[in-house]
Amino acid sequence: MVVLAAASPYSGLFEAARSVQIFAFLFFPLASSYLALQFTGSTAFTGMSGVKKELRFALPVYLSGAVLSLALLVAFKLGEFGLI
């Protein structure tokens, strides 16, 4: 079956769709949790030390996920244009 998929003219389309799926699985959960993080500390039950601790852990995760997902999107677009 792998041989048939490699010989198919649509095999590149499936590879491209996989990179877009990985982009979506990385980017959208990170974006939605980042938006939810904006409400951290907005109630009277949270303290500033907990907010700072959460931000120290979460921001590097968000930044690395954003860089990785945008790199995948750029690679997909470059592959779509035939540059890579």
N, CA and C atoms as a LAMMPS dump frame, in Angstrom:
ITEM: TIMESTEP
0
ITEM: NUMBER OF ATOMS
252
ITEM: BOX BOUNDS ff ff ff
-5.0000000000000000e+02 5.0000000000000000e+02
-5.0000000000000000e+02 5.0000000000000000e+02
-5.0000000000000000e+02 5.0000000000000000e+02
ITEM: ATOMS id mol type element x y z
1 1 1 N 0.817 -1.185 0
2 1 2 C 0 0 0
3 1 3 C 0.865 1.255 0
4 2 1 N 2.016 1.207 0.627
5 2 2 C 2.916 2.353 0.631
6 2 3 C 3.417 2.621 -0.778
7 3 1 N 3.655 1.556 -1.534
8 3 2 C 4.123 1.714 -2.907
9 3 3 C 3.049 2.38 -3.754
10 4 1 N 1.797 2.011 -3.535
11 4 2 C 0.715 2.634 -4.283
12 4 3 C 0.553 4.099 -3.915
13 5 1 N 0.72 4.425 -2.644
14 5 2 C 0.601 5.82 -2.233
15 5 3 C 1.758 6.648 -2.773
16 6 1 N 2.943 6.048 -2.868
17 6 2 C 4.091 6.787 -3.386
18 6 3 C 3.946 7.037 -4.878
19 7 1 N 3.251 6.136 -5.577
20 7 2 C 3.084 6.295 -7.011
21 7 3 C 1.907 7.197 -7.349
22 8 1 N 1.097 7.525 -6.384
23 8 2 C -0.085 8.333 -6.624
24 8 3 C 0.301 9.787 -6.871
25 9 1 N -0.389 10.448 -7.801
26 9 2 C -0.095 11.873 -8.019
27 9 3 C -0.565 12.752 -6.868
28 10 1 N -1.375 12.221 -5.959
29 10 2 C -1.891 12.997 -4.842
30 10 3 C -1.117 12.777 -3.55
31 11 1 N -0.006 12.049 -3.608
32 11 2 C 0.732 11.746 -2.375
33 11 3 C 1.3 13.02 -1.751
34 12 1 N 1.712 13.99 -2.531
35 12 2 C 2.215 15.251 -1.99
36 12 3 C 1.139 16.042 -1.282
37 13 1 N -0.103 15.896 -1.747
38 13 2 C -1.227 16.58 -1.122
39 13 3 C -1.454 16.059 0.29
40 14 1 N -1.322 14.747 0.468
41 14 2 C -1.514 14.17 1.796
42 14 3 C -0.4 14.584 2.741
43 15 1 N 0.818 14.693 2.248
44 15 2 C 1.918 15.16 3.084
45 15 3 C 1.691 16.61 3.504
46 16 1 N 1.211 17.426 2.58
47 16 2 C 0.953 18.826 2.895
48 16 3 C -0.184 18.94 3.897
49 17 1 N -1.215 18.127 3.722
50 17 2 C -2.341 18.183 4.649
51 17 3 C -1.895 17.765 6.046
52 18 1 N -0.951 16.853 6.158
53 18 2 C -0.468 16.425 7.462
54 18 3 C 0.234 17.574 8.182
55 19 1 N 1.011 18.374 7.466
56 19 2 C 1.697 19.485 8.126
57 19 3 C 0.696 20.549 8.576
58 20 1 N -0.371 20.745 7.814
59 20 2 C -1.395 21.698 8.229
60 20 3 C -2.153 21.165 9.443
61 21 1 N -2.382 19.861 9.499
62 21 2 C -3.042 19.277 10.661
63 21 3 C -2.175 19.431 11.91
64 22 1 N -0.879 19.195 11.774
65 22 2 C 0.016 19.362 12.918
66 22 3 C 0.027 20.815 13.367
67 23 1 N 0.041 21.748 12.401
68 23 2 C -0.036 23.172 12.724
69 23 3 C -1.3 23.465 13.517
70 24 1 N -2.437 22.944 13.049
71 24 2 C -3.707 23.212 13.72
72 24 3 C -3.745 22.6 15.11
73 25 1 N -3.212 21.371 15.257
74 25 2 C -3.21 20.712 16.569
75 25 3 C -2.287 21.417 17.552
76 26 1 N -1.271 22.1 17.065
77 26 2 C -0.383 22.856 17.949
78 26 3 C -0.919 24.259 18.232
79 27 1 N -1.303 24.958 17.187
80 27 2 C -1.59 26.38 17.311
81 27 3 C -2.901 26.673 18.038
82 28 1 N -3.981 26.019 17.658
83 28 2 C -5.278 26.403 18.197
84 28 3 C -5.455 26.089 19.679
85 29 1 N -4.991 24.941 20.197
86 29 2 C -5.058 24.778 21.656
87 29 3 C -4.176 25.776 22.408
88 30 1 N -3.001 26.079 21.847
89 30 2 C -2.141 27.065 22.496
90 30 3 C -2.785 28.448 22.488
91 31 1 N -3.397 28.816 21.373
92 31 2 C -4.032 30.131 21.288
93 31 3 C -5.218 30.239 22.236
94 32 1 N -6.031 29.197 22.31
95 32 2 C -7.192 29.263 23.198
96 32 3 C -6.775 29.26 24.666
97 33 1 N -5.754 28.486 25.027
98 33 2 C -5.317 28.501 26.425
99 33 3 C -4.616 29.816 26.763
100 34 1 N -3.957 30.438 25.783
101 34 2 C -3.353 31.747 26.036
102 34 3 C -4.447 32.786 26.3
103 35 1 N -5.533 32.716 25.539
104 35 2 C -6.636 33.639 25.788
105 35 3 C -7.252 33.391 27.165
106 36 1 N -7.36 32.139 27.57
107 36 2 C -7.876 31.835 28.908
108 36 3 C -6.91 32.315 29.983
109 37 1 N -5.62 32.309 29.681
110 37 2 C -4.619 32.761 30.653
111 37 3 C -4.763 34.257 30.936
112 38 1 N -5.342 34.981 30.012
113 38 2 C -5.515 36.419 30.22
114 38 3 C -6.471 36.725 31.369
115 39 1 N -7.278 35.738 31.774
116 39 2 C -8.192 35.928 32.892
117 39 3 C -7.602 35.429 34.207
118 40 1 N -6.344 34.966 34.192
119 40 2 C -5.706 34.509 35.416
120 40 3 C -5.51 35.693 36.35
121 41 1 N -5.936 35.527 37.566
122 41 2 C -5.8 36.601 38.542
123 41 3 C -6.938 37.588 38.527
124 42 1 N -7.979 37.32 37.774
125 42 2 C -9.075 38.281 37.685
126 42 3 C -10.109 38.093 38.79
127 43 1 N -9.939 37.084 39.632
128 43 2 C -10.875 36.899 40.741
129 43 3 C -10.172 37.244 42.054
130 44 1 N -10.962 37.347 43.093
131 44 2 C -10.402 37.666 44.41
132 44 3 C -9.718 36.459 45.051
133 45 1 N -9.885 35.268 44.487
134 45 2 C -9.345 34.047 45.077
135 45 3 C -7.924 33.74 44.621
136 46 1 N -7.375 34.515 43.726
137 46 2 C -6.031 34.242 43.216
138 46 3 C -5.061 35.277 43.767
139 47 1 N -3.845 34.836 44
140 47 2 C -2.807 35.744 44.485
141 47 3 C -1.8 36.035 43.385
142 48 1 N -1.09 37.125 43.528
143 48 2 C -0.115 37.519 42.504
144 48 3 C 1.052 36.545 42.417
145 49 1 N 1.429 35.909 43.519
146 49 2 C 2.546 34.965 43.45
147 49 3 C 2.173 33.753 42.603
148 50 1 N 0.936 33.283 42.698
149 50 2 C 0.495 32.166 41.867
150 50 3 C 0.405 32.547 40.402
151 51 1 N -0.035 33.759 40.147
152 51 2 C -0.115 34.241 38.771
153 51 3 C 1.273 34.338 38.153
154 52 1 N 2.216 34.876 38.907
155 52 2 C 3.584 35 38.393
156 52 3 C 4.208 33.633 38.161
157 53 1 N 3.948 32.68 39.04
158 53 2 C 4.483 31.329 38.875
159 53 3 C 3.9 30.672 37.623
160 54 1 N 2.608 30.857 37.424
161 54 2 C 1.97 30.279 36.243
162 54 3 C 2.503 30.91 34.958
163 55 1 N 2.693 32.2 34.975
164 55 2 C 3.207 32.885 33.783
165 55 3 C 4.653 32.495 33.496
166 56 1 N 5.469 32.305 34.54
167 56 2 C 6.854 31.883 34.32
168 56 3 C 6.923 30.529 33.639
169 57 1 N 5.981 29.661 33.935
170 57 2 C 5.964 28.343 33.303
171 57 3 C 5.304 28.382 31.928
172 58 1 N 4.225 29.12 31.793
173 58 2 C 3.395 29.034 30.589
174 58 3 C 3.947 29.826 29.403
175 59 1 N 4.513 30.972 29.634
176 59 2 C 4.947 31.806 28.511
177 59 3 C 6.002 31.141 27.622
178 60 1 N 7.02 30.474 28.158
179 60 2 C 7.947 29.776 27.266
180 60 3 C 7.279 28.665 26.454
181 61 1 N 6.296 27.996 27.047
182 61 2 C 5.561 26.962 26.318
183 61 3 C 4.783 27.588 25.163
184 62 1 N 4.126 28.71 25.43
185 62 2 C 3.363 29.382 24.377
186 62 3 C 4.273 29.89 23.262
187 63 1 N 5.385 30.482 23.627
188 63 2 C 6.291 31.018 22.611
189 63 3 C 6.901 29.914 21.753
190 64 1 N 7.356 28.832 22.378
191 64 2 C 7.943 27.746 21.59
192 64 3 C 6.896 27.065 20.716
193 65 1 N 5.692 26.896 21.219
194 65 2 C 4.627 26.319 20.405
195 65 3 C 4.248 27.208 19.238
196 66 1 N 4.224 28.512 19.462
197 66 2 C 3.894 29.439 18.383
198 66 3 C 4.98 29.433 17.306
199 67 1 N 6.236 29.413 17.729
200 67 2 C 7.333 29.385 16.759
201 67 3 C 7.303 28.091 15.958
202 68 1 N 7.092 26.978 16.617
203 68 2 C 7.048 25.685 15.93
204 68 3 C 5.864 25.595 14.972
205 69 1 N 4.701 26.039 15.403
206 69 2 C 3.534 25.95 14.529
207 69 3 C 3.65 26.914 13.346
208 70 1 N 4.198 28.093 13.562
209 70 2 C 4.374 29.013 12.44
210 70 3 C 5.446 28.526 11.472
211 71 1 N 6.485 27.846 11.989
212 71 2 C 7.492 27.264 11.102
213 71 3 C 6.87 26.164 10.237
214 72 1 N 5.986 25.374 10.813
215 72 2 C 5.284 24.354 10.025
216 72 3 C 4.405 24.989 8.954
217 73 1 N 3.735 26.086 9.306
218 73 2 C 2.888 26.754 8.329
219 73 3 C 3.719 27.356 7.197
220 74 1 N 4.856 27.939 7.519
221 74 2 C 5.736 28.5 6.487
222 74 3 C 6.281 27.382 5.596
223 75 1 N 6.654 26.258 6.202
224 75 2 C 7.141 25.128 5.415
225 75 3 C 6.052 24.599 4.494
226 76 1 N 4.823 24.564 4.97
227 76 2 C 3.715 24.128 4.127
228 76 3 C 3.531 25.074 2.95
229 77 1 N 3.542 26.368 3.219
230 77 2 C 3.346 27.342 2.132
231 77 3 C 4.498 27.308 1.135
232 78 1 N 5.731 27.158 1.618
233 78 2 C 6.865 27.064 0.703
234 78 3 C 6.779 25.798 -0.143
235 79 1 N 6.314 24.71 0.469
236 79 2 C 6.116 23.476 -0.29
237 79 3 C 4.978 23.603 -1.279
238 80 1 N 3.961 24.353 -0.923
239 80 2 C 2.847 24.578 -1.823
240 80 3 C 3.266 25.381 -3.047
241 81 1 N 4.184 26.312 -2.858
242 81 2 C 4.686 27.112 -3.968
243 81 3 C 5.791 26.399 -4.749
244 82 1 N 6.228 25.255 -4.244
245 82 2 C 7.263 24.475 -4.929
246 82 3 C 8.678 24.946 -4.648
247 83 1 N 8.875 25.686 -3.583
248 83 2 C 10.219 26.183 -3.262
249 83 3 C 11.017 25.206 -2.438
250 84 1 N 10.348 24.293 -1.717
251 84 2 C 11.067 23.251 -0.974
252 84 3 C 10.469 21.898 -1.289
